[in-house]
Amino acid sequence: MKITDLNAWIIQGNFDWVLVRVDTDEGLRGIGECYASDHSLEIKQFVLSLRRQLIGENPKNIAHLTHKMGLGRISGYKVNAIAGIEIALWTCLERHLMLQSIFYLVEANGIK
């Protein structure tokens, strides 16, 4: 499984929300939320600036990817951006594992 795209949107509500979506070559999508406070535009721009680093990577390697994005070496709103991407990566992994479990159950029970 490989990351094929990374996108971010600003959603206006009681305050601005930045939603992140990670797409994979297996058709799975992960969604994450970045707490924006007063930095929604900066967070969105930072998320999109990481696109080149993440496309082609395996979304299951979450610890490696968060380190690659700079977690532990940055601060401020950029940490919020990485957290949103990380949540989207975990969502991809969850969906991938759920599909594997369903396929296993179907095969184990001889369902065709």
N, C-alpha and C positions, 0 to 999 in steps of 0.2 A: 504494500500500500504506500502511495506517495501523495504528498500535498501538491495539488494542482493550482490552487488559488487561495488568496487571503483577502478579505474585504472588511470594511468597517463603515458603519452608518451612525449618524447622530440622530437620536430620537428625542423629540422634545416632549416633556411631560411636566411633572412638578419640579423637575430639574432635568438637565440634559443627560441622556443615557447614551453611551457608546456601545453598540453591539458589534461583535466580531464574528465572522463566519470563516471557517476553514473548510475547503472542499478537497476531496481526494479522488484519485483515479478509479476508485471502486464505487463511486457515486455516493459515498457517505459525506455528510455535512455535520460539522460541529459548530455550535453556537456558544459564545461567551459574552459576558457583560463586563465592561470596564467602568468603575466608579469614576465619574468625570469631574465632579465639583465644578470649578470654574475653568477647566482646561479641556473641554470636549474637543475643540478643534485641534489642539496640540496632540491629544491622545490619538485621534483619528489619523492625523498625519504621521505620527510615530508608528502606529500599527502598519500603515501602508508602506512606510519606509523599510519595514522588515520583510516585506513580500519576497524580495529577491533572495534573501537569506533562507527562507523557509520552503519555497517552491522546489520540489524534487526530493525533499526530506521525508523520512518515515514519521508520520504523526504519532506512532506508538513510542518513539524515543523522547518522551516528554522531558525528562531531566536534562538530557543532552541539548534539546532545543531551547529550554529556558536559560541554560547556561550560555548557549550560542547567542541568544538575544540580549544578553548582558545582565541578567538577574544576578545580584550580588555586587555588581560594579556600577550600578546606576541608582538614582533616587528620584523622588518626586513623582510627577504624573507618569513617567515612563514605567515605573513599577506597576501602576494601575493598568497600563496598556498591556504589559507582558502578562499580568494576571488574567486579563480577559482572553488573551490568546491561549494561555494555558488551560483555562476552562473549556475553550473550544476544542483543544487537543484531547482533553479527557473525555469530552462528549463523543468525539470520533472513536476513541478507543472503546468506550462503553458500547457504542452501536456495533462496532466490529465484533466484539466479544459476544454480544447478544445474538448476532447473526450466526456466529460459529456455534453457539449453544443450540440454536434452533435447528441448524443443519445436522448437528450431532443427534439430537433427539429424534428427528425424522428418520435418519439412517438407522439408528439403534432400534427403532420400532418397526423397521421394514416398510415405512410409508413411502409410496411413490407418487 
